[in-house]
Amino acid sequence: MDFNYTEDQSAIRELAYQIFTDRATDEFLLNFSRGDETYDSGLWTTLAEQGLLGIAVPEAVGGSGLGLTELCLMLEEQGRRVAPIPLFSCLVLGGLPIAEYGTDQQQQKWLTELASGQSKFSAAIADLGMNSALTTSVTAGRGSDDNWTLNGTKALVPDGAVADYILVPAATGEDETSVFVVPVAQTGVDLTAVEIGISGQRAAHLTLNDVRVTSEALLGAQGQGDTIVDWLEERANIAHCAQQVGVTQEAMKRTAQYVSERNQFGVPLGSFQALAMRMADSYIDVEAIRTTYWLALWCLSNGKEARAEVRAAKWWACDASHRVVCTAQHLHGGMGADVEYPIHRFYLMAKQISYSLGNAGQQLEKLGELLAADRTLGFRSLEV
């Protein structure tokens, strides 16, 4: 197992770091948060111009033809600057499954628009992290003209308020699910924007009322929906881990700098043993998030079984991040409670990630189910 980055990967990371650092400064983010915009369109345009939106898009349709690892490197840098753009929903929830399961024609149509920044994508899979009593559903019926008619609802589509296309899992028969790429401009599509309380990011409730789409909207084969959603869930969870590495590492770094410079009783706060121990715990937590995420990412990128590794990584990203960002706020004292102080943004983004697609308890429960069903999964990490 080799965790060294290639020259191309290092170059991508440096470029993403430069773009996010230059644009998403503390001053810019403060002014942006006081305005009415939810997402930074200027940053989105810059990423498109530099080719980063097409990083995991095949070269044949205008992308770089790279993979999940390179995409995660960019997501780390977004997390490091808590940049307000729909990168996760567009490139991960939308772009990855279309690149994997889409036909040549579908990729040419949709991924070309994605890579150029012309269209935004998302997927209606928030149910994966919901209690069964709260889940919603969509049905799809096939007509004699080979078209499909979709009806139903999906709650909390990530960044759905700005999406142009949404990937929607729908029941197409008894115990059969298929995935459709639904244009939001289609007649019968209704999106109700909702501001997620934790971070203020703009999701949307999706309602489909006799929405007619052609067979070209079907992603993959009919009945392949569960396979596509399971495939996407693994990569979405790892992408969340990537963002969480950036969020927690930067929050820890800023806090370490603060307690090293802030004096109390004539000495730096960081010299107090209790504070030093909390910072040491934060360092351990950040490295635990990073190493479990790296292992799961390596397994996925090399076509290996990764279900248990992904669940373990997401659990660390949910559980450990809480301790890191809470420590960051506490050690900043009264300023840490100021909602306009920079450290508060890291707290909000970390909590948002922790409750997306299943919180720590849900990840642990699903990991337990996996290990109970196949005990060999618990030893797989020792073999890779």
Phi and psi in degrees as a GROMACS rama.xvg file:
@    title "Ramachandran Plot"
@    xaxis  label "Phi"
@    yaxis  label "Psi"
@TYPE xy
-122.578  115.373  ASP-2
-95.9924  6.74197  PHE-3
-74.438  138.052  ASN-4
-81.4297  147.037  TYR-5
-73.3896  170.726  THR-6
-62.0827  -41.6681  GLU-7
-62.9731  -42.8284  ASP-8
-64.9634  -41.3471  GLN-9
-64.0487  -38.5374  SER-10
-65.9852  -40.5038  ALA-11
-63.7368  -43.8036  ILE-12
-62.5337  -43.3668  ARG-13
-64.6388  -40.1106  GLU-14
-65.1009  -45.3795  LEU-15
-62.2443  -41.8791  ALA-16
-59.5567  -44.2124  TYR-17
-64.7127  -44.449  GLN-18
-65.3465  -48.3205  ILE-19
-66.439  -39.015  PHE-20
-68.3449  -40.3183  THR-21
-68.3224  -37.0849  ASP-22
-89.5759  -52.2258  ARG-23
-90.2133  62.2789  ALA-24
-76.7579  164.892  THR-25
-60.4335  -39.887  ASP-26
-65.9224  -43.1309  GLU-27
-62.9507  -46.1779  PHE-28
-64.4059  -33.9811  LEU-29
-65.6874  -48.559  LEU-30
-64.2854  -38.1935  ASN-31
-63.766  -40.7796  PHE-32
-66.6588  -21.533  SER-33
-87.2238  -5.78731  ARG-34
-95.0187  -169.944  GLY-35
-97.5823  -10.839  ASP-36
-76.6285  144.421  GLU-37
-94.1594  -32.9142  THR-38
-129.477  150.887  TYR-39
-89.1436  97.8476  ASP-40
-66.7284  -30.7684  SER-41
-64.1417  -43.5106  GLY-42
-66.1281  -39.0395  LEU-43
-61.2851  -42.1781  TRP-44
-64.664  -41.0113  THR-45
-62.7307  -43.228  THR-46
-62.8386  -37.8891  LEU-47
-66.6377  -43.4087  ALA-48
-64.6358  -31.4757  GLU-49
-88.4439  2.47963  GLN-50
80.1345  8.76954  GLY-51
-79.3237  -23.397  LEU-52
-70.637  -21.2564  LEU-53
-103.528  24.4052  GLY-54
-63.1388  -34.4863  ILE-55
-109.242  18.2341  ALA-56
-95.849  136.798  VAL-57
-55.623  146.039  PRO-58
-60.9983  -31.0939  GLU-59
-62.6934  -20.7572  ALA-60
-118.772  26.3506  VAL-61
96.3245  8.72265  GLY-62
-101.578  -171.338  GLY-63
-92.249  -14.738  SER-64
72.2204  21.7711  GLY-65
-92.8506  -163.209  LEU-66
-132.903  -159.142  GLY-67
-64.9548  -37.4938  LEU-68
-60.9109  -47.2214  THR-69
-64.724  -38.1962  GLU-70
-64.2828  -40.8075  LEU-71
-66.9218  -32.6638  CYS-72
-61.4406  -38.9493  LEU-73
-70.0295  -38.4221  MET-74
-65.7122  -33.2323  LEU-75
-59.3621  -43.7913  GLU-76
-69.4801  -33.9118  GLU-77
-62.3847  -45.0026  GLN-78
-62.4272  -34.9608  GLY-79
-64.4935  -27.7602  ARG-80
-110.978  3.66651  ARG-81
41.2499  48.5306  VAL-82
-72.0986  132.715  ALA-83
-84.3942  77.1651  PRO-84
-139.851  151.029  ILE-85
-83.2556  52.3911  PRO-86
-67.6009  -45.1773  LEU-87
-63.1585  -50.3329  PHE-88
-65.6872  -38.7207  SER-89
-76.2321  -52.0786  CYS-90
-82.7804  -33.4495  LEU-91
-91.5892  -59.4728  VAL-92
-67.6663  -33.0481  LEU-93
-98.001  -53.3715  GLY-94
-69.7644  -44.3191  GLY-95
-61.988  -49.7628  LEU-96
-66.0444  -32.3817  PRO-97
-67.974  -39.4792  ILE-98
-66.5063  -31.2126  ALA-99
-84.8538  -42.6371  GLU-100
-112.495  -10.3537  TYR-101
-74.732  151.078  GLY-102
-73.0034  170.327  THR-103
-58.5288  -39.7423  ASP-104
-67.7497  -40.8389  GLN-105
-65.6018  -42.5948  GLN-106
-63.7399  -42.0656  GLN-107
-61.6636  -39.7785  GLN-108
-73.759  -51.7572  LYS-109
-89.9984  -42.1951  TRP-110
-72.9342  -28.0104  LEU-111
-62.8703  -42.3205  THR-112
-67.2367  -37.4189  GLU-113
-64.9144  -49.5514  LEU-114
-62.2608  -32.9486  ALA-115
-85.5373  -6.20184  SER-116
80.9232  7.81971  GLY-117
-73.4365  -32.1681  GLN-118
-131.322  149.359  SER-119
-114.537  149.239  LYS-120
-128.246  160.729  PHE-121
-156.834  -179.13  SER-122
-141.1  139.843  ALA-123
-89.8531  71.1995  ALA-124
-123.598  19.5583  ILE-125
-62.3331  -20.6217  ALA-126
-58.3868  -24.6833  ASP-127
-60.5922  -24.5927  LEU-128
-107.827  14.3699  GLY-129
-105.928  155.783  MET-130
-63.2567  143.9  ASN-131
-57.8466  -26.7561  SER-132
-71.7371  -16.6025  ALA-133
-104.902  -5.81157  LEU-134
-69.773  153.057  THR-135
-118.987  170.672  THR-136
-148.482  159.199  SER-137
-132.07  139.927  VAL-138
-114.622  151.936  THR-139
-133.551  126.008  ALA-140
-113.66  141.388  GLY-141
-99.2031  129.832  ARG-142
-91.692  175.196  GLY-143
-68.3278  -20.2611  SER-144
-90.0257  12.2387  ASP-145
72.7017  8.68805  ASP-146
-90.7455  166.675  ASN-147
-118.585  147.541  TRP-148
-120.5  122.877  THR-149
-107.87  136.911  LEU-150
-140.419  142.447  ASN-151
137.719  -169.042  GLY-152
-135.921  154.261  THR-153
-138.651  131.054  LYS-154
-95.0377  149.079  ALA-155
51.5256  56.3426  LEU-156
-70.3553  119.028  VAL-157
-58.3678  127.453  PRO-158
55.1616  25.4425  ASP-159
-63.8014  -23.5105  GLY-160
-67.4297  -20.4981  ALA-161
-115.976  2.1963  VAL-162
-74.2864  145.914  ALA-163
-97.4599  -27.5782  ASP-164
-137.157  143.312  TYR-165
-130.059  129.024  ILE-166
-79.7982  121.181  LEU-167
-122.161  114.893  VAL-168
-72.4371  134.644  PRO-169
-141.64  145.358  ALA-170
-74.6172  122.509  ALA-171
-112.598  10.4285  THR-172
170.294  -177.546  GLY-173
-69.1478  121.554  GLU-174
55.5746  33.9179  ASP-175
-133.498  131.245  GLU-176
-127.34  140.811  THR-177
-130.119  160.977  SER-178
-113.983  131.697  VAL-179
-119.294  142.459  PHE-180
-96.0718  106.517  VAL-181
-103.111  121.889  VAL-182
-73.3542  131.381  PRO-183
-70.6423  -17.0023  VAL-184
-80.6325  -4.15137  ALA-185
-67.6769  143.058  GLN-186
-58.9161  132.152  THR-187
98.2348  -7.65915  GLY-188
-90.2743  125.915  VAL-189
-127.169  127.218  ASP-190
-117.881  126.374  LEU-191
-110.301  110.39  THR-192
-66.4455  136.908  ALA-193
-133.615  137.444  VAL-194
-93.0403  113.655  GLU-195
-65.2768  126.204  ILE-196
-59.7346  -33.4192  GLY-197
-69.1254  -47.169  ILE-198
-118.892  -10.9872  SER-199
81.9596  0.0230717  GLY-200
-65.9324  151.31  GLN-201
-96.6568  103.337  ARG-202
-97.1243  -172.261  ALA-203
-156.712  142.683  ALA-204
-85.8273  132.182  HIS-205
-106.791  128.967  LEU-206
-123.227  129.149  THR-207
-116.142  118.924  LEU-208
-122.098  98.2284  ASN-209
52.6971  49.1181  ASP-210
-82.7068  119.769  VAL-211
-98.689  126.977  ARG-212
-131.281  154.799  VAL-213
-83.0026  172.911  THR-214
-63.647  -19.4985  SER-215
-69.0068  -15.2424  GLU-216
-82.0304  -11.8208  ALA-217
-75.6295  121.35  LEU-218
-92.695  124.614  LEU-219
73.4008  -157.209  GLY-220
-93.722  157.367  ALA-221
-60.9991  133.45  GLN-222
86.9623  0.232741  GLY-223
-92.5358  7.56071  GLN-224
-60.1047  -44.2143  GLY-225
-62.6041  -39.0176  ASP-226
-63.8618  -42.9688  THR-227
-65.4421  -43.9352  ILE-228
-65.4464  -42.0554  VAL-229
-62.4053  -43.0497  ASP-230
-60.8738  -43.701  TRP-231
-69.3814  -38.8327  LEU-232
-59.4887  -42.468  GLU-233
-60.0952  -45.8423  GLU-234
-73.8814  -32.0792  ARG-235
-67.2378  -40.5271  ALA-236
-64.5309  -39.7373  ASN-237
-67.8974  -36.9692  ILE-238
-63.2727  -37.9848  ALA-239
-62.7678  -39.9103  HIS-240
-61.5297  -39.9318  CYS-241
-60.481  -47.6762  ALA-242
-60.5681  -39.936  GLN-243
-67.0649  -33.0778  GLN-244
-60.2709  -46.2889  VAL-245
-63.981  -43.364  GLY-246
-61.9753  -52.0576  VAL-247
-72.3995  -36.7017  THR-248
-65.6219  -41.5115  GLN-249
-70.2377  -38.8213  GLU-250
-61.9017  -42.5221  ALA-251
-65.2032  -43.5339  MET-252
-60.9968  -45.0153  LYS-253
-65.4078  -37.4341  ARG-254
-69.2335  -40.6237  THR-255
-61.4819  -40.6509  ALA-256
-65.1897  -40.176  GLN-257
-64.7949  -47.9604  TYR-258
-72.5432  -15.6667  VAL-259
-81.6629  -24.8175  SER-260
-101.389  -28.5381  GLU-261
-80.4015  122.017  ARG-262
-98.5574  144.697  ASN-263
-142.212  129.476  GLN-264
57.825  31.9052  PHE-265
82.8439  3.88332  GLY-266
-134.136  156.389  VAL-267
-63.133  143.742  PRO-268
-56.87  -33.989  LEU-269
-65.8674  -14.4224  GLY-270
-79.9383  -12.4763  SER-271
-73.8318  133.169  PHE-272
-61.1276  -41.0994  GLN-273
-62.4706  -41.9171  ALA-274
-70.4204  -39.6369  LEU-275
-61.486  -38.0322  ALA-276
-68.4839  -36.7987  MET-277
-67.1969  -37.5614  ARG-278
-67.4841  -36.49  MET-279
-64.0528  -41.0832  ALA-280
-62.9198  -38.6337  ASP-281
-63.0311  -41.1421  SER-282
-61.3524  -43.6334  TYR-283
-62.2096  -42.7071  ILE-284
-63.9876  -43.215  ASP-285
-62.0356  -43.8063  VAL-286
-68.218  -30.9828  GLU-287
-67.7353  -41.681  ALA-288
-60.4894  -45.222  ILE-289
-65.2701  -47.86  ARG-290
-70.8039  -39.4176  THR-291
-68.4726  -35.3329  THR-292
-66.3509  -43.3967  TYR-293
-59.8746  -44.3368  TRP-294
-61.4381  -48.6075  LEU-295
-63.7865  -40.9349  ALA-296
-63.5503  -42.0506  LEU-297
-62.5255  -43.285  TRP-298
-61.3488  -47.493  CYS-299
-63.8443  -42.5228  LEU-300
-69.0791  -20.3782  SER-301
-109.333  17.7258  ASN-302
68.4094  25.887  GLY-303
-98.0663  159.364  LYS-304
-57.9762  127.209  GLU-305
-139.314  11.5373  ALA-306
-59.4295  -47.7552  ARG-307
-68.1371  -40.4194  ALA-308
-63.4671  -38.7555  GLU-309
-66.4568  -44.3427  VAL-310
-62.4084  -41.2527  ARG-311
-65.1399  -42.4142  ALA-312
-64.0227  -43.8069  ALA-313
-67.1675  -35.1095  LYS-314
-61.2185  -45.4637  TRP-315
-62.7694  -40.028  TRP-316
-64.1562  -31.5647  ALA-317
-82.1436  -49.3356  CYS-318
-75.3724  -50.7181  ASP-319
-70.2883  -33.3  ALA-320
-62.0058  -33.7197  SER-321
-59.035  -44.7344  HIS-322
-67.1579  -38.7305  ARG-323
-66.3564  -49.533  VAL-324
-74.6956  -29.4144  VAL-325
-69.0698  -40.3025  CYS-326
-61.2515  -41.427  THR-327
-59.6773  -44.4765  ALA-328
-66.8273  -44.9003  GLN-329
-62.4926  -43.1141  HIS-330
-75.6966  -12.3416  LEU-331
-85.1865  -0.380996  HIS-332
64.8068  -140.649  GLY-333
-62.4527  -31.6446  GLY-334
-65.5556  -28.7692  MET-335
-65.5472  -20.4832  GLY-336
-90.881  -4.88525  ALA-337
-77.8702  119.635  ASP-338
-68.3782  -14.7287  VAL-339
-99.6474  -3.79434  GLU-340
-77.6603  139.548  TYR-341
-51.8445  -37.2943  PRO-342
-63.95  -23.3435  ILE-343
-67.8853  -31.1082  HIS-344
-64.8731  -34.6731  ARG-345
-68.1323  -38.4696  PHE-346
-60.6969  -45.6409  TYR-347
-65.0807  -44.1562  LEU-348
-68.414  -38.8352  MET-349
-61.5099  -42.3555  ALA-350
-69.6319  -36.2966  LYS-351
-61.2994  -46.1188  GLN-352
-62.8326  -39.836  ILE-353
-64.5858  -24.12  SER-354
-106.445  10.0354  TYR-355
-98.3946  130.848  SER-356
60.3996  28.0233  LEU-357
110.608  124.217  GLY-358
-80.6098  -172.839  ASN-359
-59.3298  -44.4334  ALA-360
-62.8588  -39.9506  GLY-361
-68.7038  -39.0712  GLN-362
-63.6062  -40.9717  GLN-363
-66.3113  -39.6496  LEU-364
-62.8827  -44.5865  GLU-365
-68.768  -33.6597  LYS-366
-64.5085  -42.118  LEU-367
-61.6784  -40.338  GLY-368
-62.9818  -40.3531  GLU-369
-62.4119  -47.3287  LEU-370
-68.9664  -33.1381  LEU-371
-67.9914  -34.3718  ALA-372
-78.4688  -31.0773  ALA-373
-146.73  96.614  ASP-374
-67.5336  -19.5352  ARG-375
-68.4412  -19.3992  THR-376
-63.0587  -30.7224  LEU-377
-69.0457  -16.866  GLY-378
-107.639  -1.59324  PHE-379
-62.8661  -34.0329  ARG-380
-62.1763  -27.1339  SER-381
-77.0746  -15.5415  LEU-382
-97.3621  -25.5707  GLU-383
